[in-house]
Amino acid sequence: MDNYSIDFLLNIEEVNKIVSIFQNEKAEINNDFFKKVYPNEEIKSLNEFKSKIKKDIENQFVNQSDQKFLNDV
């Protein structure tokens, strides 16, 4: 395995206080939620939302399998 050494400079411009990383609130499933997840889509129902997620996941798997194939060839 090759060893590499990299020098870099990091400027911190803003620091925010994190109150709790593990605090979760369940979102209400409504049009506002759909718009936050897919701002450029017009999703009107939970079934449409689930279909969009399914399609996105399928597309991601296709892209990953294509990339894996290209890497292996």
HELIX and SHEET records of a PDB file:
HELIX    1   1 ASN A   31  VAL A   37  1                                   7    
HELIX    2   2 LEU A   46  ASP A   72  1                                  27    
END                                                                             
